[in-house]
Amino acid sequence: MSEYEGHQYVGVDRHRRRSVIVRQTEDGIQLSAVRILNDPVALGLQIEQAGCHPDVVLEAAYGWYWAADVLQAAGARVHLADPLG
């Protein structure tokens, strides 16, 4: 888990083959930004770094459903965002 013990907010910018995951504190201080292959194991390992019940914003773009399932199984509160909005 991350050294930061407070609540974390996570943004997942999904692309066809890779995603960028940014974690930040409640105050908006960036903790990390990583690029991963779109793989359930890789996503699960990254979300573990965000501590207990992080709030995660995920683009509701093509293929979002498997990512939402992985995030929710890891205890995240998932918020879908409209990629065109």
N, C-alpha and C positions, 0 to 999 in steps of 0.2 A: 504494500500500500504506500501511498504518497506520504512524505513527511508532514504535509499540511493536514491537520486533523479536523478542520472545519468543513462545513457543507460545500460541495463543489458543484459547479455547473459545467456541462460538457456540450460542445457543439460537434456534430458529425456532418461533414461535407462529403456526401457520397458521390462517387463517379462510377463509371462502368466497371473498372478493374481495381481501383484504389479509392481509399477514403482518407480524409484529413480529420484528425480528432484533436480538438483543442479543449483543455481543461483550465478552468479559472476559479478563483475564490469568489465569495459573495461580494467583495469589493471590486471585482473586475480585474484582479491581478492575475496575469497568465501564469499558470503552473507548468504547462507543457503544450507542445504542438508536435504531433507525430503523423506520419503518413504510413498507412498499412495497406496490405492487399485485402481485398474484400473476402474475408474468410471468417467464419464464426469463431474459430479458436483465437485468431489474432484480435478480433473485436472484444471477445470476452476477457482476454488478458489485459487489454488496455483499460477496459471499464473497471476492472478490479482496482486499478490505481486511483480511482476517484472516490474510494471510501464507501460508506454505507449510504444507500438510497440517493445517489446523485440525481439531479435533474438533467435530463439529456434531451436536447433538441435534435431531431432527425428529419432530414428532408423526406417528404412523402413522394419520392421519385421512384422510377422503375426499380423494383427489387427491394423495396424498403421493408417488406414484411418479415423476412428472415432476420434482418438486423434488429427490428423491434422485438422479436421473440427472444433473441439472445440477450438484449439489454434488459428486458423485463425479468428474464430468468436469473440475471445477475443482481436483481434488486433495484434497478434504476427506475425512476419515474420518467416515462417517455412522453415527449410532446412532439407531435408531428407538425412540420412546417410546410407550407405551400411553396414549392420551389419557384413558382411564377409570381408569388405575392410579395 
